[in-house]
Amino acid sequence: MFFLPLRADFSLSRIPFLTILICLICMLVFYSQVSNTDKITQLTQSFCEQQQDRVFDLILKKVYARYGQNGCLEFIYRAQSSKDSQQVIADAAKKVTSIANLNTGKSQQLALQRLSEKYSDYSNSVPKNLTIELAYEPRSYSFYNMFTATVAHSDYMHILGNLFIFLAFAASVEIALGFIKYLGLYIVLSISTAVSYSVAMSVVSTPLPTIGLSGVVMGMIGAFMFLIPYARIRCFLWVVVFFRIIAVPAWILAGWYVGWDIYQLFYGSEQSNINLVAHVSGACFGYLFGFLFCGATKKQIAQEMGHTRRARATRARYANN
């Protein structure tokens, strides 16, 4: 079964420019991430192909049971994917017991020196990993990365899923709140979901960095839930060979998304790479933002929707007559 929210089931009074701009920024950043990753991969392979160092090969064989290009790629991958590349190098050097008839101490000293030199040469020959630079590290409390992380994504399914759901809810929220208040909501969600993740990860020894718009997406769902709970969301439903567009009440859809994330947060697998803390906190802060700052807007929307329903009923009654 495939289920995807598309848009709110009512016409928008104007174009949601900021929502569209955020989507375009996400797509541009993702394109840059993909290009950066491809370039790093090519340069890494080229670097390892050019290595003609017998001592380096011996070290790699003793540490990783590989040598030549494969051993070099393994070494680079481990050092690059770690938060502390120098610690990876130091741990690798400690595994070397003997090189060219040297005793253990001198062999490890030589291994540490050679591995450090090679990784330094490599680091100077490739650009920085853009995804790592944009990601939010929970222990950093970096204000800059709280925002850059929201527009970065890990793969095609990640960005497509986020943007489809974001457009389905955020476009209507922007029209309802206006540019300034909507921008304020986006800023509040970016900061609050990042801080919530940092607080939750403070008890974890090795917390993972996070990227993605999903915390903001859930916040928009929370705000939509407060503002227009009885509106319907048009969704695409596909079951085997059957597919159609159906309209689902917003409160049911929001309840499903938030409820499932809460269940996964407390009872799901600990190995999940989804930032459920950002999901749940985003929904809570989005609803709270609406409750604190958008009460008058909610009443106005309810009145307008009431007028619209009465007008439709009147037209239908005259049409039947």
Helices and strands as residue ranges (DSSP letters): E 2-8, H 17-49, H 54-64, H 68-81, H 85-94, H 104-125, H 130-134, H 143-148, G 149-151, H 156-177, H 179-201, H 214-227, E 232-239, E 242-249, H 250-267, H 276-293, H 295-320
